[in-house]
Amino acid sequence: MLADFFVVGINYKKTDGKTRGQFAVNACQYAEIIDIAPGYNVESFFILSTCNRTEIYGFANNPQDLTDLLCSRATGDKQTFKQLAYVKAGRDAAEHLFKVGSGLDSQILGDYEIIGQLKKAVQFSSGHGFINCFMQRLYDSVLQASKAIKNSTDISNGSISVSFTAVQYIRQHISTGLKHKILVIGGGKIGRNTCKNLVDYFGGDDITLINRSIGKAAGIAAEVGLKYAPWDELLQHVNASDIILVATSAPEPVILANDIQSLNNKLIIDLSIPYNVEPDVAALPGVKLVNVDELSKTTDENMQRRYAELPKAAAIVDTCMRDFLSWHKKHQTSAVLKAVKIRLGDISERQVAATGETCKAHIDAKVQSVIKNMACKMQTDKNYGCYSLEAINEFMLAVAN
């Protein structure tokens, strides 16, 4: 089973935000992909789409099936994706997920937001029946590794998420001695975390949240202590604000250059992939536009300490990975033994029918002996098919004598 498990994806290491945006998968696209997955011979999979990466994990005859499925609903060209994508199979694919889920492969080392995004992705596929027992166990093992790293290392200290880094960037580049009107657009996971971090540092008096769902905006505002406004007042608040953070997941920009009429000094931070602020905004006088790739280059005083924790975190991943592989081997062994036992049971029934009930105890004992012998051999090897044939031949010879 492990040999048929693949991950195909692109991330920040070889692609810029604009390119990643062409292959980002929103909730509607994900639902459509779920519907058509059986037609691509994919029965168990999930898609992880964040500002750093778009990856599809799953079981298929070959990774091309996963690529075709993902690109069937992406706005980008499949050939472009194939040129930029990495493909990992089996153990390498599983190990990659461990590193991703633990924040060790993130654009910002130790990014804790990734585990929430992973949970959401797996739960969506699971809710539609597309997570098999292997992927569920792998996912649970990744959660265990992530939790252990967070609790046992300092890799999650300091600037360890996109939303937190955005607030750090504001603190470093904007004078804190002046009052600034701050606008957050988007109430998803990153938007909510951004609101919390902003209130922690600046208080909520001058912070306004706008989300397409006014009810969701009101709920977040009450929870963290800031203001909120309806979506139809977006442009009014964009022009009135000094600092704007965009954390939406719209397929097209929600802020255009023509929308900005007041050209006073503005800092706009686009946390979205695909970009939700039109690039031409950067050319407006007095406007500073920062995207997620630029933001990730921001370093803080804790960066070196977090990198020093990498060996400890890697050791935790290695331990959890070995535990998972041990489970997988036992699971595979049990499945093969069960199948062979059923096959031998069918054969033994025919033998009993041919030789009489008096031989039943002898034949049953031979079945147990053969299965036990096969299990011992499989503890040190993985040639399940060979051992299956060997066990059946051994049984046939045993009952013949």
C-alpha positions as CSV (number, residue, x, y, z in Angstrom):
1,M,0.0,0.0,0.0
2,L,2.8,2.4,0.9
3,A,4.3,2.2,-2.6
4,D,1.0,3.5,-4.1
5,F,1.0,6.6,-1.9
6,F,2.1,9.8,-3.6
7,V,2.4,13.6,-3.1
8,V,2.5,16.0,-6.0
9,G,2.8,19.7,-5.4
10,I,4.5,23.1,-5.7
11,N,5.7,25.3,-3.0
12,Y,7.5,28.6,-2.2
13,K,10.9,27.0,-3.0
14,K,10.5,27.1,-6.7
15,T,7.5,29.3,-7.4
16,D,6.5,32.8,-6.6
17,G,3.1,33.8,-5.2
18,K,1.7,34.7,-8.5
19,T,2.4,31.2,-9.9
20,R,1.2,29.5,-6.7
21,G,-2.0,31.5,-7.0
22,Q,-2.8,29.8,-10.3
23,F,-2.9,26.5,-8.6
24,A,-4.5,27.4,-5.3
25,V,-7.6,25.4,-4.5
26,N,-10.5,27.2,-2.7
27,A,-13.4,25.5,-1.0
28,C,-15.6,25.4,-4.2
29,Q,-12.8,23.9,-6.3
30,Y,-12.1,21.3,-3.6
31,A,-15.7,20.3,-3.6
32,E,-15.7,19.9,-7.4
33,I,-12.5,17.9,-7.3
34,I,-14.1,15.6,-4.7
35,D,-17.0,15.0,-7.1
36,I,-14.9,14.0,-10.0
37,A,-12.1,12.1,-8.2
38,P,-13.5,8.6,-8.9
39,G,-13.3,9.3,-12.6
40,Y,-9.5,9.8,-12.2
41,N,-9.1,6.5,-10.4
42,V,-8.4,8.3,-7.1
43,E,-10.3,6.9,-4.2
44,S,-8.4,8.3,-1.2
45,F,-6.7,11.8,-1.2
46,F,-6.7,15.3,0.3
47,I,-5.4,18.7,-1.0
48,L,-3.4,21.0,1.1
49,S,-3.6,24.6,-0.3
50,T,-2.0,27.4,1.6
51,C,-0.1,30.6,0.8
52,N,3.1,28.6,0.7
53,R,2.0,25.5,-1.2
54,T,-0.5,23.5,-3.1
55,E,-0.1,19.7,-2.7
56,I,-2.3,16.7,-3.4
57,Y,-1.7,13.6,-1.3
58,G,-3.3,10.3,-2.2
59,F,-3.4,6.8,-3.6
60,A,-3.3,6.3,-7.3
61,N,-1.9,4.0,-10.0
62,N,0.6,6.7,-10.7
63,P,1.2,10.3,-9.7
64,Q,0.0,11.6,-13.1
65,D,-3.6,10.7,-12.0
66,L,-3.2,13.0,-9.0
67,T,-1.7,15.8,-11.2
68,D,-4.6,15.5,-13.7
69,L,-7.2,15.6,-10.9
70,L,-5.7,18.7,-9.2
71,C,-5.1,20.6,-12.5
72,S,-8.6,19.8,-13.7
73,R,-10.0,22.6,-11.6
74,A,-7.0,24.9,-11.3
75,T,-6.7,28.1,-13.3
76,G,-3.1,27.4,-14.2
77,D,-1.8,25.4,-17.1
78,K,-1.1,21.7,-16.4
79,Q,2.2,21.7,-18.3
80,T,3.4,24.6,-16.1
81,F,2.5,22.7,-13.0
82,K,4.3,19.6,-14.2
83,Q,7.5,21.6,-14.9
84,L,7.5,23.1,-11.4
85,A,6.1,20.3,-9.3
86,Y,7.9,17.8,-7.1
87,V,6.7,14.2,-6.9
88,K,7.4,11.9,-3.9
89,A,6.3,8.3,-3.4
90,G,6.0,5.9,-0.6
91,R,8.1,6.5,2.4
92,D,9.4,9.8,0.9
93,A,5.8,11.1,0.5
94,A,4.9,10.2,4.1
95,E,8.1,11.8,5.5
96,H,7.3,14.9,3.5
97,L,3.9,15.2,5.2
98,F,5.6,14.9,8.6
99,K,7.9,17.8,7.8
100,V,5.1,19.9,6.4
101,G,2.7,19.3,9.3
102,S,5.4,20.0,11.8
103,G,6.3,23.4,10.3
104,L,9.8,22.2,9.3
105,D,9.1,22.7,5.5
106,S,7.3,26.0,5.9
107,Q,8.4,29.3,4.4
108,I,8.5,30.6,8.0
109,L,10.2,27.9,10.1
110,G,7.9,26.5,12.7
111,D,4.7,28.0,11.2
112,Y,2.0,26.8,13.6
113,E,-0.8,27.8,11.2
114,I,0.0,24.9,8.8
115,I,-1.3,22.3,11.2
116,G,-4.8,23.9,11.3
117,Q,-4.8,24.1,7.5
118,L,-3.8,20.4,7.3
119,K,-6.6,19.5,9.7
120,K,-9.2,21.4,7.6
121,A,-8.0,19.7,4.4
122,V,-8.1,16.1,5.8
123,Q,-11.4,16.7,7.6
124,F,-13.0,17.9,4.3
125,S,-11.9,14.8,2.4
126,S,-12.7,12.5,5.3
127,G,-16.3,14.0,5.4
128,H,-16.7,12.8,1.9
129,G,-15.3,9.3,2.4
130,F,-11.9,10.0,0.8
131,I,-9.6,9.1,3.7
132,N,-8.6,5.5,4.0
133,C,-7.2,3.8,7.2
134,F,-3.6,4.4,6.0
135,M,-4.1,8.1,5.5
136,Q,-6.0,8.5,8.7
137,R,-3.2,6.8,10.7
138,L,-0.5,8.9,8.9
139,Y,-2.5,12.1,9.6
140,D,-2.8,11.1,13.3
141,S,0.9,10.4,13.5
142,V,1.7,13.8,11.9
143,L,-0.5,15.5,14.5
144,Q,1.4,13.6,17.2
145,A,4.7,14.8,15.8
146,S,3.6,18.4,15.5
147,K,2.3,18.4,19.1
148,A,5.5,16.9,20.4
149,I,7.7,19.5,18.6
150,K,5.6,22.3,19.9
151,N,5.7,21.1,23.5
152,S,9.3,19.8,23.5
153,T,11.3,22.4,21.5
154,D,11.6,26.1,21.1
155,I,11.0,26.0,17.3
156,S,7.6,27.5,17.8
157,N,8.8,30.6,19.7
158,G,8.9,34.0,18.1
159,S,7.7,34.8,14.7
160,I,6.2,31.5,13.6
161,S,3.2,32.3,11.5
162,V,2.3,34.5,8.6
163,S,-0.2,36.5,10.6
164,F,2.3,37.0,13.5
165,T,5.0,38.0,11.1
166,A,2.7,40.6,9.5
167,V,2.2,42.2,12.9
168,Q,6.0,42.1,13.5
169,Y,6.5,43.8,10.1
170,I,4.1,46.6,11.1
171,R,5.8,47.1,14.4
172,Q,9.2,47.4,12.7
173,H,8.2,49.7,9.8
174,I,5.4,51.9,11.3
175,S,5.9,54.4,14.0
176,T,4.1,53.2,17.1
177,G,3.9,56.7,18.6
178,L,1.1,57.6,16.2
179,K,-2.5,56.5,15.9
180,H,-3.1,54.3,12.9
181,K,-6.4,53.1,11.5
182,I,-6.0,49.4,10.7
183,L,-8.3,47.4,8.5
184,V,-8.4,43.6,8.2
185,I,-10.2,42.1,5.3
186,G,-11.1,38.4,5.6
187,G,-12.3,36.3,8.6
188,G,-10.8,32.9,7.8
189,K,-8.1,31.2,9.9
190,I,-5.3,33.6,9.0
191,G,-7.6,36.6,9.2
192,R,-8.8,35.6,12.6
193,N,-5.2,35.0,13.9
194,T,-4.2,38.3,12.4
195,C,-7.0,40.1,14.3
196,K,-5.9,38.5,17.6
197,N,-2.2,39.4,17.1
198,L,-3.1,43.0,16.1
199,V,-5.3,43.4,19.2
200,D,-2.5,42.0,21.4
201,Y,-0.1,44.6,20.2
202,F,-2.2,47.6,19.3
203,G,-5.5,47.2,21.1
204,G,-8.8,47.0,19.2
205,D,-10.0,50.7,19.2
206,D,-8.6,51.5,15.8
207,I,-8.9,48.1,14.2
208,T,-11.8,47.2,11.9
209,L,-12.6,43.8,10.4
210,I,-14.6,43.3,7.2
211,N,-15.7,39.9,6.0
212,R,-18.3,38.9,3.3
213,S,-20.3,37.3,6.1
214,I,-21.3,40.1,8.5
215,G,-22.2,37.5,11.1
216,K,-18.8,35.9,11.1
217,A,-17.2,39.3,11.3
218,A,-19.4,40.2,14.3
219,G,-18.4,37.0,16.0
220,I,-14.7,37.5,15.6
221,A,-15.0,41.2,16.7
222,A,-16.8,40.2,19.9
223,E,-14.3,37.4,20.5
224,V,-11.1,39.5,20.2
225,G,-12.3,43.0,20.9
226,L,-12.3,45.1,17.7
227,K,-14.7,46.8,15.4
228,Y,-16.4,45.4,12.3
229,A,-18.1,46.7,9.2
230,P,-20.2,45.3,6.4
231,W,-18.7,44.3,3.0
232,D,-20.4,47.0,1.1
233,E,-18.4,49.6,3.1
234,L,-15.1,48.0,2.0
235,L,-13.9,50.9,-0.3
236,Q,-14.8,53.5,2.3
237,H,-12.6,51.8,4.9
238,V,-9.8,51.0,2.5
239,N,-9.5,54.8,1.8
240,A,-9.8,55.7,5.4
241,S,-7.2,53.2,6.7
242,D,-3.5,53.6,7.1
243,I,-2.7,49.9,7.4
244,I,-4.6,47.2,5.5
245,L,-4.1,43.5,5.9
246,V,-5.8,41.3,3.3
247,A,-6.5,37.7,4.2
248,T,-9.2,36.7,1.8
249,S,-9.4,33.6,-0.5
250,A,-11.1,35.3,-3.4
251,P,-10.1,34.1,-6.9
252,E,-9.7,37.7,-8.0
253,P,-8.3,40.8,-6.3
254,V,-10.6,42.5,-3.8
255,I,-8.6,45.7,-3.9
256,L,-7.8,47.4,-7.2
257,A,-5.6,50.3,-7.9
258,N,-8.6,52.4,-9.0
259,D,-10.3,51.7,-5.6
260,I,-7.7,53.8,-3.8
261,Q,-8.5,57.5,-4.0
262,S,-6.8,58.8,-0.9
263,L,-3.1,58.6,-1.6
264,N,-1.9,59.3,2.0
265,N,0.8,56.9,3.2
266,K,-0.6,53.4,3.3
267,L,0.9,50.0,4.2
268,I,-1.0,47.1,2.5
269,I,0.0,43.6,3.4
270,D,-1.5,40.9,1.1
271,L,-1.6,37.6,3.0
272,S,-3.6,35.9,0.2
273,I,-2.7,33.3,-2.4
274,P,-3.8,34.0,-5.1
275,Y,-3.0,37.6,-4.5
276,N,-6.1,39.6,-3.5
277,V,-4.5,43.0,-4.1
278,E,-4.0,44.1,-7.6
279,P,-0.2,44.4,-8.3
280,D,-0.7,47.9,-9.8
281,V,-1.4,49.1,-6.3
282,A,2.3,49.0,-5.6
283,A,2.9,51.8,-8.2
284,L,0.6,54.3,-6.4
285,P,2.4,57.1,-4.7
286,G,2.6,56.8,-0.9
287,V,1.5,53.1,-0.9
288,K,3.7,50.3,0.2
289,L,2.5,46.8,-0.9
290,V,3.9,43.7,0.8
291,N,3.0,40.1,-0.2
292,V,3.6,36.8,1.6
293,D,6.9,36.1,-0.1
294,E,8.4,39.4,0.9
295,L,7.0,39.0,4.4
296,S,8.7,35.7,4.8
297,K,12.1,37.3,4.4
298,T,11.5,39.2,7.7
299,T,13.7,37.9,10.4
300,D,13.5,38.4,14.2
301,E,15.7,38.0,17.1
302,N,14.5,34.4,17.8
303,M,15.3,33.1,14.3
304,Q,18.7,31.7,15.1
305,R,17.4,30.0,18.3
306,R,14.6,28.3,16.3
307,Y,17.0,27.1,13.7
308,A,19.2,25.7,16.5
309,E,16.2,23.6,17.5
310,L,16.0,21.9,14.1
311,P,18.0,18.7,15.1
312,K,15.7,18.1,18.1
313,A,12.6,18.6,16.0
314,A,14.0,16.4,13.2
315,A,14.6,13.6,15.8
316,I,11.0,13.8,16.9
317,V,9.8,13.5,13.3
318,D,12.1,10.5,12.8
319,T,10.8,8.7,15.8
320,C,7.1,9.3,14.8
321,M,7.9,8.3,11.3
322,R,9.5,5.0,12.4
323,D,6.5,4.3,14.6
324,F,4.2,4.9,11.7
325,L,6.2,2.6,9.4
326,S,6.2,-0.1,12.1
327,W,2.3,0.1,12.3
328,H,2.1,0.0,8.5
329,K,4.3,-3.2,8.3
330,K,2.1,-4.9,11.0
331,H,-1.1,-3.7,9.2
332,Q,0.2,-5.1,5.9
333,T,1.2,-8.4,7.5
334,S,-2.2,-8.8,9.2
335,A,-4.0,-8.1,5.9
336,V,-1.9,-10.6,4.0
337,L,-2.2,-13.3,6.7
338,K,-5.9,-12.8,6.8
339,A,-6.3,-13.3,3.1
340,V,-4.1,-16.4,3.1
341,K,-5.9,-17.8,6.1
342,I,-9.2,-17.4,4.2
343,R,-7.7,-19.1,1.1
344,L,-6.3,-22.0,3.2
345,G,-9.7,-22.3,4.9
346,D,-11.4,-22.8,1.5
347,I,-8.8,-25.4,0.5
348,S,-9.1,-27.2,3.9
349,E,-12.9,-27.4,3.5
350,R,-12.4,-29.3,0.3
351,Q,-9.8,-31.5,1.8
352,V,-12.2,-32.4,4.7
353,A,-15.0,-33.1,2.3
354,A,-12.7,-35.4,0.3
355,T,-11.0,-37.2,3.3
356,G,-13.8,-37.2,5.9
357,E,-14.4,-35.3,9.2
358,T,-11.9,-37.5,11.0
359,C,-9.1,-35.6,9.3
360,K,-10.5,-32.1,10.2
361,A,-8.5,-31.6,13.3
362,H,-5.3,-32.6,11.5
363,I,-6.0,-30.2,8.6
364,D,-6.9,-27.3,10.9
365,A,-3.7,-27.8,12.8
366,K,-1.8,-27.7,9.6
367,V,-3.5,-24.4,8.7
368,Q,-2.4,-22.8,12.0
369,S,1.1,-24.1,11.6
370,V,1.5,-22.7,8.1
371,I,0.1,-19.3,9.1
372,K,2.4,-19.1,12.1
373,N,5.4,-20.0,10.0
374,M,4.4,-17.5,7.4
375,A,4.0,-14.7,10.0
376,C,7.5,-15.4,11.4
377,K,9.1,-15.1,8.0
378,M,7.2,-11.9,7.2
379,Q,8.6,-10.2,10.3
380,T,11.9,-9.6,8.4
381,D,10.8,-9.2,4.8
382,K,8.0,-7.7,2.7
383,N,7.6,-10.2,-0.2
384,Y,4.0,-10.8,0.7
385,G,3.0,-12.3,-2.6
386,C,5.9,-14.8,-2.5
387,Y,5.1,-15.8,1.1
388,S,1.4,-16.2,0.2
389,L,2.3,-18.7,-2.6
390,E,4.8,-20.4,-0.4
391,A,2.3,-20.9,2.4
392,I,-0.3,-22.3,0.1
393,N,2.2,-24.8,-1.4
394,E,3.4,-25.7,2.1
395,F,-0.1,-26.5,3.2
396,M,-0.8,-28.6,0.1
397,L,2.3,-30.6,0.8
398,A,1.5,-31.0,4.5
399,V,-2.0,-32.3,4.0
400,A,-0.9,-34.6,1.2
401,N,1.5,-36.4,3.5
